[in-house]
Amino acid sequence: FEKYDAFCRETDRKLPNDRSWGRGRQPAINVSWLDAEAYCKWLSGKTEGEYRLPSEAEWEYRLPSEAEWEYACRAGTVTPFWWGETISPEQANYDGTNAYNGGEKGEYRQQTLPVDAFAANPWKLHQTHGNVLEWCADDWAGSHKGAAVDGTPRVLASNRGGNGKVVRGGSWINGPRFCRSACRGYFEPVSLNVSIGFRVARTLTP
């Protein structure tokens, strides 16, 4: 929220409702796909700083493609979750009253947690499973058939921005099976939801 709120203040946007769960290090919620896209464009113009080399062109920030998202979530693993075959509420934030694949049941926290509340995956990404669903750049399709093999987002000519956009990762309100690396879902791009946030990617130049 601290980063998204800065964007809202600078662009005169209304701050999203945090449901009294807190802002700061809590994941931004009630952010539509269109809002997330606008944030990425704004952030792309904020590329000056200590991490930018003088020779670099402007950095491009954007929503990840669905393929990029799953690749980053798995971090080189092939199991349902980056740490293994099962999941427990000690590893992620989801509805722990349900079990998956013989795993343990546990707490259902019924709200978001700070973005770094659990251990990062091998590629140092936090909470790729649970907490909030994350918008991807892709238009929704019922299967991966016909998807680009280079990991670029799927844009359907028949969609024209009016149908679903992909969400991945599961959330605090979902059962464990929805938090698997391979699980897919979608919402309309104008949707505002207490269980949806987003993760930003940056395009690297060779």
Disulfide bonds with the S-S distance in Angstrom:
none
